[in-house]
Amino acid sequence: MTETAQGKLIILNGGSSAGKTSLALAFQDLAAECWMHLGIDLFWFALPPAQLDLDRVRPEYYTWDSVVEDDGLDWFTVRPGPLLDQAMHARHHAIRAYLDNGMNVIADEVIWKREWLVDALRIFEDCRVWMVGVHVSDQEGARRERERGNRYPGWNRGSARAAHADAEYDFELDTTATPVPVLARELYERYQACGEPTAFDRLRKRFLS
């Protein structure tokens, strides 16, 4: 029986409304290979509906707050609880199952806490992982939040602060003013040019050594 080559993983990490999902979908259609999109929202929206309602969510799922800091800007923060931690741990194993069955995966991510990053470093230890930072300006992120209509003020800023706090990247992209098709082409070309990703190895040395 022919051994199946392990799939590859691209992680798009950044704040809410940074354009990660749109970028992942455009990349899928552009790439010559098959890439499965297993973004965080697919698993987030698998939670019980009441736990997606900020007014009803129970602390074992997550807690949240929204504050205005000294800069006069709103900052929205999520603090995951044990059930959300368990869901994200299972998500990493689900992605690993795709990789072990020879499927490439592109996963948009908001790394809300260091423990989620460390968990990913362990589960994807012997995998080829490209870690890509996705950024957007505060002004454009806030505009997108208002346009979406289902985000609290400062969600983009708060989630971006958390997502990038401990991360290192193979390369980074800014979605502020560049059209998605152009960025998807850049993502594809930079992924191809970066034949041996190193960000996960650097992160393992920091957190697992």
N, C-alpha and C positions, 0 to 999 in steps of 0.2 A: 504494500500500500504506500502510495506516494505521500511523503510528509508535507503538510500544508505550511507554507511560509507564513510567519507571523505578520499580522497587519501593522500598519503605522498609525500613529496618533498625533494629531495637531490639536493643541489646546489654545483657544482664543480667550485670554483672560482680561477682564476689564469691568468697568462699572456698568450699571444699568443704563440703557439708552446710548451706549457707545457705538452701537451698530454691529455688534458681534454676530447676531443671528442673520441679518441681511447679508453680511459678508460670507458667513458659512454657506448659506444657500446658493449664493452666486458662485462661490468656489466649487461647490459640488457640480454645477452645470458646466463649469469651465474645464475642470480636470479631466484628463484622459482616463485615469483610473476611476474605479468606483470608490466613493467615500460616503460612509454612513454618517448622518448628522444626529448625534446624541447629546443635545444641548441640555443645560441645567433646567430649562423651563419644562422639558418633557417630564422630568422627575418632580420638579416643584409642583406642577399642576396635577400630579398624581396624588398629592396629599388630600385628605378629607376637605371638602369645600369650606367648611366652617373655619378651618385652620389657614385659609387664604384670606380671611376677613380680619383685618387688623383690630377690629373692635371685639372679635370673639376668640381670637387665637389663644390657645393655652400655652403656658410657659414651657411645658415639656417639648413643645414644637419650637417656639422661639419667642423672644421678647423684642421689643423695639422702642426707640424713642426718636424724637425729632427736636433738635435744639437750634437756636440761633447763637452762633459763636461771636467772638469779639470782632470778626471781620464783617458782621452784619448779614452773613449768609446762612441759609438753612442747611442743616446736615442731618440726614436721616440714617439711622443705624439699626441693623438687625443683629441680635445676639442669639445664635442658634442654641437650641436645647438638645437634650439627648436623643429625642426621636428624629429630629432633623439631621443630627450627626449620623445616626444609624442609617437614614435614607441615603445620605451622600456616600457613606461607606459602601452600601449596597450598589449604588450607582457606579462607583469605581469598579466594583467586581463585574457589573454588567458590561461595562465598556471593555474590561479585560477579556470577557468571554468572546466578544466580537473579534478582538485582536487575535486571540488564540485560535479562532476559526478562520483566520486569514483575511478578515475584513478590515479595511482602513476606516478610521473614525476621525471626524472633525467634531470637536466638542467646545461649545462656547461656555464660559465658566465665570462665575463670580466667586472668588475664594474669600469667603466671609471671615475665615479664621485660620490661623497658622496650622491648627491640627488637621484641617482639610487638606492643606498642601502636603503635610508630612504623610498623611494617609495615602495620597496619590503617589508620592515618591516611593513608598513601600510596595504598593500594589502593582505599579508599572515599572518595577525595578529593572527588569531585563528587556524592556521594550524600547523601541525608537520613538522618542517623544520630542516634538517641536513645540516649544513654549513661546507663544506670541503675545506680546502686550498690545492691547487695543485701547486707544485713548480718544477722547473728544474734549474740546474746550468746555469750561464751566458754562459759558454763555450758550453754546449750541446744545449742550446736554440739557440745560434748563428749558430751552425752547422745545426740544423733543419731548421732554416730560409733559409740558403743557399741552403739546399737540396730541400726545397719547391719551391724556385725560384720566389715567388710572394709576398715576404715581404721585406720592407725596412730594412736596417741594424738598429739594436737597437729596433725593434718593440717588441720583447720579453721582453727586459729589461724595456722599457717605460711602456708597458701595465701591467707588473707584479708590477711595482712600484705603479701604479694607483690602480690596483685590490686589493692589500693587504693593502693599506694605512690606511683604517678605519675598516678593517674586523676583526672579531673574529671567532674562529672555534671550532667545536666539536672535530675535529681531522684533521690532515694534512698528506699529502702524497708527496713523492719526486719521480719524474719519471725519474731522471737523468740516472740511471743505471739499474733499475729493469724492467724486461719484463712486457708488458701490462697484460698478463693473470695472472701473479703473483700479480700485483697491483690490478687488478679487484677482485681477491679473497680476498685480504686484505681489500679493500673497503667494500666488502659485509660482511665480518666477523666483521669489526669494526662498520659498520652501525647496525648490529644485536646486538652487545654488548652494543651499546649506545642507550638503549631503550627510554630514555628521553633526547632528545637534549636540550641544554641550550644556545647555542651561540646566537640565535635570541632573547631570553629573555634578555641576557646581552647587546646586541646591542640596544634593545628598551629602556632599562634603560639609556643608554648613549645619545641616539638621540631623543627619544620621550617623556621622562619624563619632 
